[in-house]
Every structure is written in C-alpha cells, then in structure tokens.
C-alpha cells in the first residue's frame, strides 16, 4: 500500500537573468511548436519565482485542471502572449 502518492503536475518553465539586457524575451515549447513573446518587463511581472541570485522563473502548467493560487499559471492564461498574437504589436502590420 502506498501511503504517499505524489501528484505530478506537468509544466513548462524558463529562466531569465533579471539583469538580462534583452528587451524582448521569446520562450518556446518545441513539442507543440508554440512560442510566447514577452517584453522583459512582462516576463519579470509574470515570473512566479524571483531568486536572490537574480534569476526569474516563469512557468505554465500544461494540465489545465491544476488548482493554483497564482494569478497566472495555466498555459491557456498566456494565450495573449503567443507570438502570432504579438507580431503586429511589436513589428507592425504588413503592407
């Protein structure tokens, strides 16, 4: 009999140095050909973890049934940051 059952919650995560000079930050999930594009400030704001060493960690739960206390932690909550939704914002419309 198992007394302790570990619940696995699949998530994607990325690290970024807080001191990074990057103005734009792209993160990808190669298994689904998905890309999200953030400004540095947006990545900083949405990063759920900020280490004392200046490392920001942004994660997204792939399992949409995960109950979390975080304001944004489910992959679907980041839909507005998918690259196809950000191209016009950053690069303008094609003529």
N, C-alpha and C positions, 0 to 999 in steps of 0.2 A: 504494500500500500504506500502511495506517495503522500507524504504529509505536506510537502511544499511543492506546489506546481507553479512554475514560472510562466508568466504571461508574456509572450513575445509580441511586441508592437513594432511592425516594420515601419522604418522611417528613412528618409533621405537626409543627409546633413552635409554642411560645408563650413569650412573655417576661413576666416579672413583676419589678417592683422588689422587692428584698429588704426594703426599708423599707415596703412597702405595708401599710396598716392593715387590709386585708381579712382576715377570719377564715376565710372560705370562698372558694375560687377555682374557678370553672367555666370550662372550656375546651370548644370545640366544633369539630366538623368539619361544616360546613354541607352539604358534598356528600353526606354519608351520614346527616344528621340525628342525629349522635352527640354526646353530651355526657358529659364526665367531671367529677366534683366532688371536690375535694381540700380539706383544711384547709390553711392557709398552711404549717404545719409539714410536712405531707406533700408539698406542692409543692416546698418547699425541699429536702427529703430526696431526692426523686426527680429533681430538676433535674440534668441531666448537665453543665451548664455554669454556673459562678458567676464573673461578671466582676468585675474590680477596681472597676468603676463601680457595683456593687451590683445588677446585672441577673442574674436567674435565667433559664435557658433549659431548658425541658422539651421533649423531642421523643420521638416514637414513629415507628418505621419501619412503614410500611404494608405493605411487602414482607416477609412473614414468613420468607423464605428468607435474609435478611441475617444474616451472621455478625458478631456484635458481642461485644466484651469487657465491655460494660456489663452490670450485673446485671439491669436492666430497661430495655429499649429497643424491644421489639416491641409493637405495638398490642395484641396478644392478652394480653400480660402485665399490662395495665391494666384488664382486664375488671371486677375488683372495684370500680373507681372509677367505672364508668358510673353515671350519675345514677339509673337505675332500680334499681341495687343499693345506692344510698346514701340514698335518700329516707327510709326507716324509721330509719336510723342518726341522721340529723340532724333529722328532722321528726316522727318517731313514726308509729305505725300509725293508720290511720283507724278511728274507732269505727263 
